[in-house]
Each structure stands twice: as structure tokens, then as C-alpha cells.
């Protein structure tokens, strides 16, 4: 039996590939290039079948991996006194302007 973490990693990778295939199929290029579109559709079917197998394997191995439910970590940037001072002086200096 494989590790749940490895199965979850494979699920994420295959989901990203399937997402890229969906993006290609929805693009103008996907509508005009028939041979590539046919190949991508075939590959997408194979990946979808593999994903189904992986999800079944994950369910049979026990409860779902907590990494799939984990919330993204929010990192706050803490500036040092020197960095804060440099930012304040830069913002106060009228020679530098932010243009878009």
C-alpha cells in the first residue's frame, strides 16, 4: 500500500495537468489545431481515469490526508528598523514617483 502523501501529491500533479489541458482546449489555438486538440482530448481522458483510480485508492487507504484540507499559511513580513526608515525616506522624497 502506498503512502497517502504520495497519492495526494500525484493527485495534485495530475489535477494541474488536467487544468492545463482544459485551458488549451478552451483557447483559440485549441480550436484551430485539430491534431493537437485530438491528442490533448485523449490524454485528458487518460488523466481523468488515473485521477479516479487515485481517489478510490486514497479513500480505501483511510481518511483523507490532512494536507489536502490544510489552509495556506499567511506570512507577515516584519521589517527591521533600518528597512522601515529607508521606506519612509523613499516615500517622503519627491524625486521618486510611482507611475503606472
Number of C-alpha atoms within 10 A of each C-alpha: 6 9 9 19 15 11 18 19 13 15 21 14 13 18 15 12 15 21 13 14 18 15 11 17 18 11 11 9 12 18 12 10 11 11 9 15 17 13 10 19 16 11 15 19 12 12 17 14 11 15 20 12 13 17 15 11 15 21 13 11 15 9 9 15 15 11 11 12 8 8 8 6 6 6 6 6 6 8 10 9 9 9 11 12 12 12 12 11 11 13 13 10 9 8 7 9 9 5 4 3
